[in-house]
């Protein structure tokens, strides 16, 4: 659902590409299994926003449409700026 309806939104893609390094992982295959273990991912989809050291800033365990994705992104940026002024 997110691949078709959310990740294809041009405005959202521009916002995320301008502000984040985006990485999509299948946590049920390959190295994704290791990442799921490291970050205790047990629900799919899970959206993780990490700082430059790999620490979780924001975690969201369900699908998200555009408005929720913007909210999560803004929250992650705010938390990052507060953590690393």
PDB file of N, CA, C and O in Angstrom:
ATOM      1  N   UNK A   1       0.819  -1.181   0.000  1.00  0.00           N
ATOM      2  CA  UNK A   1       0.000   0.000   0.000  1.00  0.00           C
ATOM      3  C   UNK A   1       0.871   1.257   0.000  1.00  0.00           C
ATOM      4  O   UNK A   1       0.643   2.173  -0.789  1.00  0.00           O
ATOM      5  N   UNK A   2       1.858   1.297   0.876  1.00  0.00           N
ATOM      6  CA  UNK A   2       2.713   2.483   0.954  1.00  0.00           C
ATOM      7  C   UNK A   2       3.545   2.648  -0.309  1.00  0.00           C
ATOM      8  O   UNK A   2       3.779   3.775  -0.745  1.00  0.00           O
ATOM      9  N   UNK A   3       3.997   1.550  -0.906  1.00  0.00           N
ATOM     10  CA  UNK A   3       4.761   1.637  -2.152  1.00  0.00           C
ATOM     11  C   UNK A   3       3.947   2.322  -3.249  1.00  0.00           C
ATOM     12  O   UNK A   3       4.478   3.141  -4.000  1.00  0.00           O
ATOM     13  N   UNK A   4       2.683   1.992  -3.339  1.00  0.00           N
ATOM     14  CA  UNK A   4       1.831   2.524  -4.401  1.00  0.00           C
ATOM     15  C   UNK A   4       1.244   3.889  -4.085  1.00  0.00           C
ATOM     16  O   UNK A   4       1.187   4.756  -4.956  1.00  0.00           O
ATOM     17  N   UNK A   5       0.808   4.087  -2.850  1.00  0.00           N
ATOM     18  CA  UNK A   5       0.044   5.296  -2.518  1.00  0.00           C
ATOM     19  C   UNK A   5       0.841   6.399  -1.832  1.00  0.00           C
ATOM     20  O   UNK A   5       0.478   7.571  -1.936  1.00  0.00           O
ATOM     21  N   UNK A   6       1.905   6.056  -1.142  1.00  0.00           N
ATOM     22  CA  UNK A   6       2.626   7.047  -0.330  1.00  0.00           C
ATOM     23  C   UNK A   6       3.983   7.392  -0.937  1.00  0.00           C
ATOM     24  O   UNK A   6       4.274   8.563  -1.179  1.00  0.00           O
ATOM     25  N   UNK A   7       4.801   6.395  -1.179  1.00  0.00           N
ATOM     26  CA  UNK A   7       6.169   6.647  -1.648  1.00  0.00           C
ATOM     27  C   UNK A   7       6.207   7.246  -3.055  1.00  0.00           C
ATOM     28  O   UNK A   7       7.247   7.754  -3.475  1.00  0.00           O
ATOM     29  N   UNK A   8       5.105   7.196  -3.779  1.00  0.00           N
ATOM     30  CA  UNK A   8       5.043   7.778  -5.118  1.00  0.00           C
ATOM     31  C   UNK A   8       4.630   9.248  -5.104  1.00  0.00           C
ATOM     32  O   UNK A   8       4.629   9.893  -6.153  1.00  0.00           O
ATOM     33  N   UNK A   9       4.280   9.790  -3.942  1.00  0.00           N
ATOM     34  CA  UNK A   9       3.876  11.192  -3.829  1.00  0.00           C
ATOM     35  C   UNK A   9       5.109  12.079  -4.014  1.00  0.00           C
ATOM     36  O   UNK A   9       6.049  12.014  -3.222  1.00  0.00           O
ATOM     37  N   UNK A  10       5.103  12.905  -5.058  1.00  0.00           N
ATOM     38  CA  UNK A  10       6.278  13.721  -5.418  1.00  0.00           C
ATOM     39  C   UNK A  10       6.666  14.710  -4.318  1.00  0.00           C
ATOM     40  O   UNK A  10       7.848  14.848  -4.003  1.00  0.00           O
ATOM     41  N   UNK A  11       5.691  15.396  -3.734  1.00  0.00           N
ATOM     42  CA  UNK A  11       5.998  16.388  -2.689  1.00  0.00           C
ATOM     43  C   UNK A  11       6.602  15.702  -1.465  1.00  0.00           C
ATOM     44  O   UNK A  11       7.566  16.199  -0.883  1.00  0.00           O
ATOM     45  N   UNK A  12       6.042  14.578  -1.083  1.00  0.00           N
ATOM     46  CA  UNK A  12       6.566  13.834   0.062  1.00  0.00           C
ATOM     47  C   UNK A  12       7.969  13.309  -0.246  1.00  0.00           C
ATOM     48  O   UNK A  12       8.864  13.375   0.597  1.00  0.00           O
ATOM     49  N   UNK A  13       8.152  12.791  -1.453  1.00  0.00           N
ATOM     50  CA  UNK A  13       9.469  12.281  -1.851  1.00  0.00           C
ATOM     51  C   UNK A  13      10.508  13.401  -1.822  1.00  0.00           C
ATOM     52  O   UNK A  13      11.630  13.192  -1.360  1.00  0.00           O
ATOM     53  N   UNK A  14      10.147  14.575  -2.307  1.00  0.00           N
ATOM     54  CA  UNK A  14      11.079  15.708  -2.278  1.00  0.00           C
ATOM     55  C   UNK A  14      11.448  16.082  -0.849  1.00  0.00           C
ATOM     56  O   UNK A  14      12.617  16.327  -0.551  1.00  0.00           O
ATOM     57  N   UNK A  15      10.453  16.127   0.040  1.00  0.00           N
ATOM     58  CA  UNK A  15      10.704  16.461   1.445  1.00  0.00           C
ATOM     59  C   UNK A  15      11.666  15.443   2.074  1.00  0.00           C
ATOM     60  O   UNK A  15      12.633  15.816   2.738  1.00  0.00           O
ATOM     61  N   UNK A  16      11.386  14.167   1.856  1.00  0.00           N
ATOM     62  CA  UNK A  16      12.225  13.125   2.451  1.00  0.00           C
ATOM     63  C   UNK A  16      13.617  13.099   1.825  1.00  0.00           C
ATOM     64  O   UNK A  16      14.605  12.912   2.536  1.00  0.00           O
ATOM     65  N   UNK A  17      13.710  13.279   0.539  1.00  0.00           N
ATOM     66  CA  UNK A  17      15.023  13.281  -0.117  1.00  0.00           C
ATOM     67  C   UNK A  17      15.854  14.493   0.287  1.00  0.00           C
ATOM     68  O   UNK A  17      17.082  14.417   0.320  1.00  0.00           O
ATOM     69  N   UNK A  18      15.205  15.601   0.591  1.00  0.00           N
ATOM     70  CA  UNK A  18      15.925  16.803   1.029  1.00  0.00           C
ATOM     71  C   UNK A  18      16.378  16.728   2.486  1.00  0.00           C
ATOM     72  O   UNK A  18      17.342  17.392   2.866  1.00  0.00           O
ATOM     73  N   UNK A  19      15.693  15.925   3.307  1.00  0.00           N
ATOM     74  CA  UNK A  19      15.947  15.945   4.748  1.00  0.00           C
ATOM     75  C   UNK A  19      16.474  14.654   5.354  1.00  0.00           C
ATOM     76  O   UNK A  19      16.934  14.657   6.495  1.00  0.00           O
ATOM     77  N   UNK A  20      16.417  13.554   4.616  1.00  0.00           N
ATOM     78  CA  UNK A  20      16.778  12.258   5.182  1.00  0.00           C
ATOM     79  C   UNK A  20      17.567  11.424   4.185  1.00  0.00           C
ATOM     80  O   UNK A  20      17.542  11.669   2.978  1.00  0.00           O
ATOM     81  N   UNK A  21      18.266  10.434   4.720  1.00  0.00           N
ATOM     82  CA  UNK A  21      18.797   9.356   3.902  1.00  0.00           C
ATOM     83  C   UNK A  21      17.780   8.241   4.053  1.00  0.00           C
ATOM     84  O   UNK A  21      17.602   7.701   5.145  1.00  0.00           O
ATOM     85  N   UNK A  22      17.120   7.897   2.973  1.00  0.00           N
ATOM     86  CA  UNK A  22      16.012   6.940   3.015  1.00  0.00           C
ATOM     87  C   UNK A  22      16.512   5.545   2.661  1.00  0.00           C
ATOM     88  O   UNK A  22      17.288   5.368   1.722  1.00  0.00           O
ATOM     89  N   UNK A  23      16.057   4.564   3.423  1.00  0.00           N
ATOM     90  CA  UNK A  23      16.505   3.192   3.221  1.00  0.00           C
ATOM     91  C   UNK A  23      15.352   2.260   3.533  1.00  0.00           C
ATOM     92  O   UNK A  23      14.845   2.242   4.655  1.00  0.00           O
ATOM     93  N   UNK A  24      14.942   1.498   2.555  1.00  0.00           N
ATOM     94  CA  UNK A  24      13.849   0.544   2.726  1.00  0.00           C
ATOM     95  C   UNK A  24      14.442  -0.851   2.882  1.00  0.00           C
ATOM     96  O   UNK A  24      15.306  -1.258   2.105  1.00  0.00           O
ATOM     97  N   UNK A  25      13.971  -1.579   3.894  1.00  0.00           N
ATOM     98  CA  UNK A  25      14.527  -2.892   4.212  1.00  0.00           C
ATOM     99  C   UNK A  25      13.397  -3.904   4.346  1.00  0.00           C
ATOM    100  O   UNK A  25      12.358  -3.609   4.935  1.00  0.00           O
ATOM    101  N   UNK A  26      13.600  -5.079   3.806  1.00  0.00           N
ATOM    102  CA  UNK A  26      12.700  -6.199   4.045  1.00  0.00           C
ATOM    103  C   UNK A  26      13.254  -6.942   5.265  1.00  0.00           C
ATOM    104  O   UNK A  26      14.253  -7.654   5.165  1.00  0.00           O
ATOM    105  N   UNK A  27      12.606  -6.772   6.399  1.00  0.00           N
ATOM    106  CA  UNK A  27      13.111  -7.334   7.665  1.00  0.00           C
ATOM    107  C   UNK A  27      12.862  -8.831   7.809  1.00  0.00           C
ATOM    108  O   UNK A  27      13.144  -9.420   8.852  1.00  0.00           O
ATOM    109  N   UNK A  28      12.336  -9.433   6.760  1.00  0.00           N
ATOM    110  CA  UNK A  28      12.109 -10.877   6.804  1.00  0.00           C
ATOM    111  C   UNK A  28      13.084 -11.638   5.904  1.00  0.00           C
ATOM    112  O   UNK A  28      12.995 -12.857   5.761  1.00  0.00           O
ATOM    113  N   UNK A  29      14.030 -10.884   5.291  1.00  0.00           N
ATOM    114  CA  UNK A  29      14.984 -11.510   4.374  1.00  0.00           C
ATOM    115  C   UNK A  29      16.368 -10.887   4.527  1.00  0.00           C
ATOM    116  O   UNK A  29      16.500  -9.731   4.928  1.00  0.00           O
ATOM    117  N   UNK A  30      17.382 -11.658   4.206  1.00  0.00           N
ATOM    118  CA  UNK A  30      18.748 -11.161   4.143  1.00  0.00           C
ATOM    119  C   UNK A  30      19.184 -10.405   5.383  1.00  0.00           C
ATOM    120  O   UNK A  30      18.869 -10.790   6.509  1.00  0.00           O
ATOM    121  N   UNK A  31      19.924  -9.306   5.154  1.00  0.00           N
ATOM    122  CA  UNK A  31      20.434  -8.493   6.262  1.00  0.00           C
ATOM    123  C   UNK A  31      19.304  -7.795   7.019  1.00  0.00           C
ATOM    124  O   UNK A  31      19.502  -7.340   8.145  1.00  0.00           O
ATOM    125  N   UNK A  32      18.139  -7.710   6.415  1.00  0.00           N
ATOM    126  CA  UNK A  32      16.989  -7.117   7.096  1.00  0.00           C
ATOM    127  C   UNK A  32      16.649  -7.836   8.391  1.00  0.00           C
ATOM    128  O   UNK A  32      16.181  -7.212   9.343  1.00  0.00           O
ATOM    129  N   UNK A  33      16.877  -9.124   8.434  1.00  0.00           N
ATOM    130  CA  UNK A  33      16.618  -9.903   9.650  1.00  0.00           C
ATOM    131  C   UNK A  33      17.504  -9.394  10.781  1.00  0.00           C
ATOM    132  O   UNK A  33      17.043  -9.248  11.913  1.00  0.00           O
ATOM    133  N   UNK A  34      18.772  -9.125  10.481  1.00  0.00           N
ATOM    134  CA  UNK A  34      19.688  -8.591  11.496  1.00  0.00           C
ATOM    135  C   UNK A  34      19.240  -7.211  11.969  1.00  0.00           C
ATOM    136  O   UNK A  34      19.262  -6.925  13.166  1.00  0.00           O
ATOM    137  N   UNK A  35      18.838  -6.363  11.036  1.00  0.00           N
ATOM    138  CA  UNK A  35      18.379  -5.024  11.416  1.00  0.00           C
ATOM    139  C   UNK A  35      17.115  -5.091  12.263  1.00  0.00           C
ATOM    140  O   UNK A  35      16.966  -4.324  13.214  1.00  0.00           O
ATOM    141  N   UNK A  36      16.212  -5.991  11.930  1.00  0.00           N
ATOM    142  CA  UNK A  36      14.994  -6.160  12.725  1.00  0.00           C
ATOM    143  C   UNK A  36      15.341  -6.560  14.153  1.00  0.00           C
ATOM    144  O   UNK A  36      14.700  -6.108  15.102  1.00  0.00           O
ATOM    145  N   UNK A  37      16.340  -7.394  14.305  1.00  0.00           N
ATOM    146  CA  UNK A  37      16.776  -7.815  15.637  1.00  0.00           C
ATOM    147  C   UNK A  37      17.412  -6.655  16.396  1.00  0.00           C
ATOM    148  O   UNK A  37      17.091  -6.425  17.562  1.00  0.00           O
ATOM    149  N   UNK A  38      18.305  -5.928  15.744  1.00  0.00           N
ATOM    150  CA  UNK A  38      18.996  -4.809  16.386  1.00  0.00           C
ATOM    151  C   UNK A  38      18.005  -3.759  16.876  1.00  0.00           C
ATOM    152  O   UNK A  38      18.155  -3.219  17.972  1.00  0.00           O
ATOM    153  N   UNK A  39      16.984  -3.469  16.053  1.00  0.00           N
ATOM    154  CA  UNK A  39      16.032  -2.411  16.392  1.00  0.00           C
ATOM    155  C   UNK A  39      14.711  -2.934  16.950  1.00  0.00           C
ATOM    156  O   UNK A  39      13.742  -2.183  17.063  1.00  0.00           O
ATOM    157  N   UNK A  40      14.671  -4.222  17.300  1.00  0.00           N
ATOM    158  CA  UNK A  40      13.491  -4.849  17.912  1.00  0.00           C
ATOM    159  C   UNK A  40      12.216  -4.627  17.095  1.00  0.00           C
ATOM    160  O   UNK A  40      11.158  -4.322  17.643  1.00  0.00           O
ATOM    161  N   UNK A  41      12.336  -4.784  15.794  1.00  0.00           N
ATOM    162  CA  UNK A  41      11.185  -4.636  14.906  1.00  0.00           C
ATOM    163  C   UNK A  41      10.412  -5.951  14.891  1.00  0.00           C
ATOM    164  O   UNK A  41      10.966  -7.001  14.565  1.00  0.00           O
ATOM    165  N   UNK A  42       9.133  -5.887  15.245  1.00  0.00           N
ATOM    166  CA  UNK A  42       8.311  -7.088  15.236  1.00  0.00           C
ATOM    167  C   UNK A  42       6.993  -6.874  14.495  1.00  0.00           C
ATOM    168  O   UNK A  42       6.285  -7.841  14.212  1.00  0.00           O
ATOM    169  N   UNK A  43       6.654  -5.635  14.180  1.00  0.00           N
ATOM    170  CA  UNK A  43       5.445  -5.321  13.425  1.00  0.00           C
ATOM    171  C   UNK A  43       5.825  -4.714  12.089  1.00  0.00           C
ATOM    172  O   UNK A  43       6.810  -3.985  11.977  1.00  0.00           O
ATOM    173  N   UNK A  44       5.029  -5.025  11.079  1.00  0.00           N
ATOM    174  CA  UNK A  44       5.325  -4.529   9.737  1.00  0.00           C
ATOM    175  C   UNK A  44       4.123  -3.800   9.167  1.00  0.00           C
ATOM    176  O   UNK A  44       2.996  -4.277   9.305  1.00  0.00           O
ATOM    177  N   UNK A  45       4.330  -2.662   8.533  1.00  0.00           N
ATOM    178  CA  UNK A  45       5.603  -1.968   8.423  1.00  0.00           C
ATOM    179  C   UNK A  45       5.968  -1.233   9.707  1.00  0.00           C
ATOM    180  O   UNK A  45       5.094  -0.875  10.497  1.00  0.00           O
ATOM    181  N   UNK A  46       7.245  -1.016   9.906  1.00  0.00           N
ATOM    182  CA  UNK A  46       7.754  -0.158  10.972  1.00  0.00           C
ATOM    183  C   UNK A  46       8.624   0.902  10.330  1.00  0.00           C
ATOM    184  O   UNK A  46       9.511   0.599   9.532  1.00  0.00           O
ATOM    185  N   UNK A  47       8.363   2.137  10.683  1.00  0.00           N
ATOM    186  CA  UNK A  47       9.148   3.263  10.180  1.00  0.00           C
ATOM    187  C   UNK A  47      10.085   3.719  11.285  1.00  0.00           C
ATOM    188  O   UNK A  47       9.635   4.053  12.381  1.00  0.00           O
ATOM    189  N   UNK A  48      11.370   3.738  11.012  1.00  0.00           N
ATOM    190  CA  UNK A  48      12.369   4.170  11.984  1.00  0.00           C
ATOM    191  C   UNK A  48      13.089   5.401  11.460  1.00  0.00           C
ATOM    192  O   UNK A  48      13.477   5.455  10.293  1.00  0.00           O
ATOM    193  N   UNK A  49      13.263   6.373  12.316  1.00  0.00           N
ATOM    194  CA  UNK A  49      14.032   7.578  12.016  1.00  0.00           C
ATOM    195  C   UNK A  49      15.214   7.567  12.961  1.00  0.00           C
ATOM    196  O   UNK A  49      15.051   7.649  14.178  1.00  0.00           O
ATOM    197  N   UNK A  50      16.407   7.465  12.392  1.00  0.00           N
ATOM    198  CA  UNK A  50      17.625   7.308  13.182  1.00  0.00           C
ATOM    199  C   UNK A  50      18.483   8.558  13.104  1.00  0.00           C
ATOM    200  O   UNK A  50      18.451   9.292  12.116  1.00  0.00           O
ATOM    201  N   UNK A  51      19.254   8.789  14.168  1.00  0.00           N
ATOM    202  CA  UNK A  51      20.241   9.867  14.098  1.00  0.00           C
ATOM    203  C   UNK A  51      21.494   9.331  13.394  1.00  0.00           C
ATOM    204  O   UNK A  51      21.526   8.172  12.980  1.00  0.00           O
ATOM    205  N   UNK A  52      22.501  10.158  13.264  1.00  0.00           N
ATOM    206  CA  UNK A  52      23.711   9.771  12.546  1.00  0.00           C
ATOM    207  C   UNK A  52      24.526   8.690  13.252  1.00  0.00           C
ATOM    208  O   UNK A  52      25.475   8.150  12.682  1.00  0.00           O
ATOM    209  N   UNK A  53      24.154   8.375  14.498  1.00  0.00           N
ATOM    210  CA  UNK A  53      24.841   7.321  15.244  1.00  0.00           C
ATOM    211  C   UNK A  53      24.034   6.024  15.259  1.00  0.00           C
ATOM    212  O   UNK A  53      24.461   5.032  15.851  1.00  0.00           O
ATOM    213  N   UNK A  54      22.864   6.031  14.606  1.00  0.00           N
ATOM    214  CA  UNK A  54      22.026   4.840  14.559  1.00  0.00           C
ATOM    215  C   UNK A  54      21.033   4.723  15.695  1.00  0.00           C
ATOM    216  O   UNK A  54      20.369   3.696  15.829  1.00  0.00           O
ATOM    217  N   UNK A  55      20.917   5.762  16.523  1.00  0.00           N
ATOM    218  CA  UNK A  55      19.950   5.743  17.616  1.00  0.00           C
ATOM    219  C   UNK A  55      18.582   6.152  17.097  1.00  0.00           C
ATOM    220  O   UNK A  55      18.472   7.034  16.246  1.00  0.00           O
ATOM    221  N   UNK A  56      17.541   5.511  17.609  1.00  0.00           N
ATOM    222  CA  UNK A  56      16.180   5.795  17.156  1.00  0.00           C
ATOM    223  C   UNK A  56      15.705   7.139  17.694  1.00  0.00           C
ATOM    224  O   UNK A  56      15.724   7.386  18.900  1.00  0.00           O
ATOM    225  N   UNK A  57      15.279   8.000  16.774  1.00  0.00           N
ATOM    226  CA  UNK A  57      14.655   9.276  17.138  1.00  0.00           C
ATOM    227  C   UNK A  57      13.135   9.107  17.205  1.00  0.00           C
ATOM    228  O   UNK A  57      12.488   9.576  18.142  1.00  0.00           O
ATOM    229  N   UNK A  58      12.578   8.433  16.203  1.00  0.00           N
ATOM    230  CA  UNK A  58      11.138   8.216  16.106  1.00  0.00           C
ATOM    231  C   UNK A  58      10.912   6.813  15.550  1.00  0.00           C
ATOM    232  O   UNK A  58      11.607   6.374  14.634  1.00  0.00           O
ATOM    233  N   UNK A  59       9.935   6.122  16.116  1.00  0.00           N
ATOM    234  CA  UNK A  59       9.536   4.804  15.628  1.00  0.00           C
ATOM    235  C   UNK A  59       8.019   4.794  15.475  1.00  0.00           C
ATOM    236  O   UNK A  59       7.296   5.300  16.334  1.00  0.00           O
ATOM    237  N   UNK A  60       7.546   4.220  14.382  1.00  0.00           N
ATOM    238  CA  UNK A  60       6.111   4.165  14.113  1.00  0.00           C
ATOM    239  C   UNK A  60       5.802   2.794  13.535  1.00  0.00           C
ATOM    240  O   UNK A  60       6.343   2.421  12.494  1.00  0.00           O
ATOM    241  N   UNK A  61       4.931   2.039  14.205  1.00  0.00           N
ATOM    242  CA  UNK A  61       4.691   0.634  13.851  1.00  0.00           C
ATOM    243  C   UNK A  61       3.347   0.411  13.167  1.00  0.00           C
ATOM    244  O   UNK A  61       2.485  -0.291  13.695  1.00  0.00           O
ATOM    245  N   UNK A  62       3.171   1.005  11.998  1.00  0.00           N
ATOM    246  CA  UNK A  62       2.005   0.746  11.155  1.00  0.00           C
ATOM    247  C   UNK A  62       2.167   1.548   9.879  1.00  0.00           C
ATOM    248  O   UNK A  62       3.067   2.380   9.766  1.00  0.00           O
ATOM    249  N   UNK A  63       1.307   1.296   8.938  1.00  0.00           N
ATOM    250  CA  UNK A  63       1.364   2.056   7.685  1.00  0.00           C
ATOM    251  C   UNK A  63       1.005   3.510   7.958  1.00  0.00           C
ATOM    252  O   UNK A  63       0.254   3.811   8.885  1.00  0.00           O
ATOM    253  N   UNK A  64       1.546   4.399   7.149  1.00  0.00           N
ATOM    254  CA  UNK A  64       1.297   5.831   7.312  1.00  0.00           C
ATOM    255  C   UNK A  64       1.046   6.465   5.948  1.00  0.00           C
ATOM    256  O   UNK A  64       1.761   6.203   4.980  1.00  0.00           O
ATOM    257  N   UNK A  65       0.028   7.293   5.896  1.00  0.00           N
ATOM    258  CA  UNK A  65      -0.225   8.066   4.677  1.00  0.00           C
ATOM    259  C   UNK A  65       0.560   9.365   4.731  1.00  0.00           C
ATOM    260  O   UNK A  65       1.275   9.619   5.700  1.00  0.00           O
ATOM    261  N   UNK A  66       0.435  10.182   3.707  1.00  0.00           N
ATOM    262  CA  UNK A  66       1.264  11.363   3.529  1.00  0.00           C
ATOM    263  C   UNK A  66       1.274  12.292   4.739  1.00  0.00           C
ATOM    264  O   UNK A  66       2.348  12.705   5.177  1.00  0.00           O
ATOM    265  N   UNK A  67       0.121  12.628   5.285  1.00  0.00           N
ATOM    266  CA  UNK A  67       0.091  13.573   6.407  1.00  0.00           C
ATOM    267  C   UNK A  67       0.823  13.007   7.622  1.00  0.00           C
ATOM    268  O   UNK A  67       1.519  13.745   8.318  1.00  0.00           O
ATOM    269  N   UNK A  68       0.677  11.720   7.883  1.00  0.00           N
ATOM    270  CA  UNK A  68       1.375  11.095   9.010  1.00  0.00           C
ATOM    271  C   UNK A  68       2.871  11.032   8.733  1.00  0.00           C
ATOM    272  O   UNK A  68       3.675  11.230   9.644  1.00  0.00           O
ATOM    273  N   UNK A  69       3.255  10.760   7.494  1.00  0.00           N
ATOM    274  CA  UNK A  69       4.672  10.732   7.143  1.00  0.00           C
ATOM    275  C   UNK A  69       5.313  12.098   7.350  1.00  0.00           C
ATOM    276  O   UNK A  69       6.439  12.186   7.841  1.00  0.00           O
ATOM    277  N   UNK A  70       4.607  13.165   6.980  1.00  0.00           N
ATOM    278  CA  UNK A  70       5.125  14.518   7.205  1.00  0.00           C
ATOM    279  C   UNK A  70       5.275  14.786   8.699  1.00  0.00           C
ATOM    280  O   UNK A  70       6.283  15.340   9.137  1.00  0.00           O
ATOM    281  N   UNK A  71       4.275  14.393   9.476  1.00  0.00           N
ATOM    282  CA  UNK A  71       4.321  14.578  10.929  1.00  0.00           C
ATOM    283  C   UNK A  71       5.509  13.832  11.541  1.00  0.00           C
ATOM    284  O   UNK A  71       6.220  14.377  12.384  1.00  0.00           O
ATOM    285  N   UNK A  72       5.717  12.603  11.120  1.00  0.00           N
ATOM    286  CA  UNK A  72       6.836  11.804  11.635  1.00  0.00           C
ATOM    287  C   UNK A  72       8.177  12.425  11.255  1.00  0.00           C
ATOM    288  O   UNK A  72       9.092  12.491  12.076  1.00  0.00           O
ATOM    289  N   UNK A  73       8.288  12.877  10.013  1.00  0.00           N
ATOM    290  CA  UNK A  73       9.520  13.508   9.563  1.00  0.00           C
ATOM    291  C   UNK A  73       9.825  14.770  10.349  1.00  0.00           C
ATOM    292  O   UNK A  73      10.960  14.983  10.777  1.00  0.00           O
ATOM    293  N   UNK A  74       8.817  15.605  10.538  1.00  0.00           N
ATOM    294  CA  UNK A  74       9.012  16.842  11.300  1.00  0.00           C
ATOM    295  C   UNK A  74       9.388  16.549  12.742  1.00  0.00           C
ATOM    296  O   UNK A  74      10.226  17.242  13.318  1.00  0.00           O
ATOM    297  N   UNK A  75       8.771  15.521  13.335  1.00  0.00           N
ATOM    298  CA  UNK A  75       9.095  15.129  14.701  1.00  0.00           C
ATOM    299  C   UNK A  75      10.540  14.649  14.800  1.00  0.00           C
ATOM    300  O   UNK A  75      11.248  14.990  15.748  1.00  0.00           O
ATOM    301  N   UNK A  76      10.978  13.853  13.817  1.00  0.00           N
ATOM    302  CA  UNK A  76      12.356  13.350  13.818  1.00  0.00           C
ATOM    303  C   UNK A  76      13.350  14.501  13.693  1.00  0.00           C
ATOM    304  O   UNK A  76      14.364  14.521  14.390  1.00  0.00           O
ATOM    305  N   UNK A  77      13.070  15.450  12.819  1.00  0.00           N
ATOM    306  CA  UNK A  77      13.965  16.603  12.652  1.00  0.00           C
ATOM    307  C   UNK A  77      14.032  17.412  13.943  1.00  0.00           C
ATOM    308  O   UNK A  77      15.114  17.830  14.355  1.00  0.00           O
ATOM    309  N   UNK A  78      12.896  17.634  14.580  1.00  0.00           N
ATOM    310  CA  UNK A  78      12.855  18.390  15.833  1.00  0.00           C
ATOM    311  C   UNK A  78      13.670  17.675  16.917  1.00  0.00           C
ATOM    312  O   UNK A  78      14.452  18.307  17.628  1.00  0.00           O
ATOM    313  N   UNK A  79      13.485  16.362  17.040  1.00  0.00           N
ATOM    314  CA  UNK A  79      14.228  15.601  18.045  1.00  0.00           C
ATOM    315  C   UNK A  79      15.728  15.610  17.748  1.00  0.00           C
ATOM    316  O   UNK A  79      16.544  15.692  18.666  1.00  0.00           O
ATOM    317  N   UNK A  80      16.086  15.525  16.481  1.00  0.00           N
ATOM    318  CA  UNK A  80      17.500  15.559  16.111  1.00  0.00           C
ATOM    319  C   UNK A  80      18.108  16.913  16.483  1.00  0.00           C
ATOM    320  O   UNK A  80      19.194  16.969  17.060  1.00  0.00           O
ATOM    321  N   UNK A  81      17.419  17.985  16.157  1.00  0.00           N
ATOM    322  CA  UNK A  81      17.941  19.332  16.453  1.00  0.00           C
ATOM    323  C   UNK A  81      18.046  19.571  17.953  1.00  0.00           C
ATOM    324  O   UNK A  81      18.959  20.262  18.403  1.00  0.00           O
ATOM    325  N   UNK A  82      17.127  19.011  18.730  1.00  0.00           N
ATOM    326  CA  UNK A  82      17.201  19.146  20.186  1.00  0.00           C
ATOM    327  C   UNK A  82      18.350  18.321  20.765  1.00  0.00           C
ATOM    328  O   UNK A  82      18.971  18.713  21.754  1.00  0.00           O
ATOM    329  N   UNK A  83      18.621  17.196  20.152  1.00  0.00           N
ATOM    330  CA  UNK A  83      19.678  16.291  20.627  1.00  0.00           C
ATOM    331  C   UNK A  83      21.063  16.782  20.193  1.00  0.00           C
ATOM    332  O   UNK A  83      22.039  16.632  20.927  1.00  0.00           O
ATOM    333  N   UNK A  84      21.136  17.365  19.001  1.00  0.00           N
ATOM    334  CA  UNK A  84      22.396  17.834  18.434  1.00  0.00           C
ATOM    335  C   UNK A  84      22.234  19.280  17.966  1.00  0.00           C
ATOM    336  O   UNK A  84      22.177  19.545  16.765  1.00  0.00           O
ATOM    337  N   UNK A  85      22.160  20.220  18.927  1.00  0.00           N
ATOM    338  CA  UNK A  85      21.906  21.630  18.547  1.00  0.00           C
ATOM    339  C   UNK A  85      22.999  22.240  17.694  1.00  0.00           C
ATOM    340  O   UNK A  85      22.905  23.407  17.313  1.00  0.00           O
TER     341      UNK A  85
END
